[in-house]
Amino acid sequence: MSEVLMMFMVLIGALAIGVPIPIAVCIGTLFGYWLIDTPFVALAQAMYTGIEPIPLMTVPLFVFAGALMERGGLADRIVAIAQSLVGSYSGSLGIVAVLGCTFFAALSGSGPATTAAIGAVMVPAMIRQKYDGAFGGAIVASGGALGSLIPPSNLMIIYGIVSDNSIPRLFLAGILPGILASILLMVCTWLVARYKGYGSETTPFLWSRVWQASWHGKWAIGAPVVILGGIYSGIFTPTEAASVAVFYAAFVGSVIHRELNWEKLVHCMKITAMISGTVVIILGPAKAFGELMSLMDVPEMIGGFLVGFTSSQFVLLMIIAIILIFTGMFLESIAQIILLTPLMLPIVVSVGVDPIVFGILMVIACEIGFLTPPVGANLFVAARLTNLGIDKISYAVIPFLFTYMIVIVMISLFPEIVMTLPNAFYGVAK
């Protein structure tokens, strides 16, 4: 126990003085290996195997595809489809923003990317219609978080790699919770808009407008059909699907829409390199950290404490959710999944929680992390779009935080929301 506390003190101390997370994890892990007198070669081996899995290639490919879709005109067409589906009543533009984020989430796999793509179109439109800028930013920030829940999701890919679970099953598991979260976010938007007196801003619903917008946006609609349909039909694996997504996005953006030029392509490459580099540089140290936790029996110690504290599966999940939401305020979502999955997963599995259910709960907790300072990535994107301080966006996003918490509670009470589609497609896991 003393070795564990000393190791965590070194890790937390390194983070407190501003050491980057991957290096801080390396320092803490190295100190832990020294404390338990384990050869340092085990650290090197663990770091190598952390970046070895083939599915890891999926992350940069989906990030690149999402960036290409954003710059290639698919985001604008998705917003047009969303506008055609929403009628004229209180908070219409806000609901359009959430619906647009829901559609684009099926293309991007990233929360901040979804916020940036849809927010760039919808935030100026909402401000022109006299919406409070902070409220508009909060809408696209919370809707953008769906990019990590609705497949394809980069966070699900990382969780699948770290926990050794099926990525296609995780993708399917995220669909119904994603739809549920989207509906509740739209309800929340409507309630707040009605309370603040934001009127109807879009034209009345007409099937002709829906048909016209859908026809112009048919290539945007086709992207998730091709990507996810190919995975579930067995035509290609998730890694191959990511490659198909890149080709699809590049072809549509440059040849069909003709909005993707060399300058935009270079920008997409830079974004991909930045995000993918963040993933790769932490995976190795985090894998070594996870193995060290197993050697020190940390999951068993934490699990014994929590299980001794309560015998209720629901209460245990709520406690862990609170821990994840709190740590999400200070850790990047990818780092959070990589570092905490080895600690938390054995605990919930020991009380009968399916790893797929826990993965979805963890992703939703990370989505809340996108929306909470000081690290909340979506908040910073929304602040940049609205030219407002992050404090104002953080205050305006509070109702949407409670919405995501409601989703966590519902999934904890009714895990069938998560498991219905995976079990229907692949059968009940043995």
Secondary structure as UniProt FT lines:
FT   HELIX           2..16
FT   TURN            17..18
FT   HELIX           21..35
FT   TURN            36..37
FT   HELIX           41..50
FT   HELIX           54..57
FT   HELIX           58..71
FT   TURN            72..73
FT   HELIX           74..85
FT   TURN            90..91
FT   HELIX           92..108
FT   HELIX           111..128
FT   TURN            129..130
FT   HELIX           133..144
FT   HELIX           145..148
FT   HELIX           154..163
FT   HELIX           167..173
FT   HELIX           175..196
FT   HELIX           207..216
FT   HELIX           218..232
FT   TURN            233..234
FT   HELIX           238..251
FT   HELIX           252..256
FT   HELIX           262..295
FT   TURN            296..297
FT   HELIX           298..309
FT   HELIX           313..328
FT   TURN            329..330
FT   HELIX           333..350
FT   TURN            351..352
FT   HELIX           355..370
FT   TURN            373..375
FT   HELIX           377..386
FT   HELIX           390..396
FT   HELIX           398..413
FT   HELIX           416..426
//
